[in-house]
Amino acid sequence: MTTSSFVAGAYSAAQNLGAKTLAAKPALGAGALGGQLPDFSSLVRQAVDGVGSAGVKADQQVSAAVAGQADLVNVVTAVAESEAAIETLVAVRDRVIAAYEEIMRMQV
């Protein structure tokens, strides 16, 4: 059985992985539009951070439930939100990889 500190460490590592691998770069077309459009790396970073925070929230709810301080409905809701966020992130990742592979197959 995993401990809450182990789970929190895993979430933290996932957030750091997203922050380290996605260097912030200015959007190519943002200068002409007054900086209104965020660049792709910041959108992905926000998604990874959102998944991490949902996981931390779920872990906190589980810890509170074990201590007898949280309602089971709140725990189930937090875990379901975390699971949905992870599934969404994985689906987006798969689409990005498929798009990259398609671009690589194009003949120039």
Stockholm file with secondary structure:
# STOCKHOLM 1.0

chainA/1-108         MTTSSFVAGAYSAAQNLGAKTLAAKPALGAGALGGQLPDFSSLVRQAVDGVGSAGVKADQQVSAAVAGQADLVNVVTAVAESEAAIETLVAVRDRVIAAYEEIMRMQV
#=GR chainA/1-108 SS CCCHHHHHHHHHHHHHHHHHHSCCCCCSSTTTTTSCSCCHHHHHHHHHHHHHHHHHHHHHHHHHHHTTCSCHHHHHHHHHHHHHHHHHHHHHHHHHHHHHHHHHHCCC
#=GC SS_cons         CCCHHHHHHHHHHHHHHHHHHSCCCCCSSTTTTTSCSCCHHHHHHHHHHHHHHHHHHHHHHHHHHHTTCSCHHHHHHHHHHHHHHHHHHHHHHHHHHHHHHHHHHCCC
//
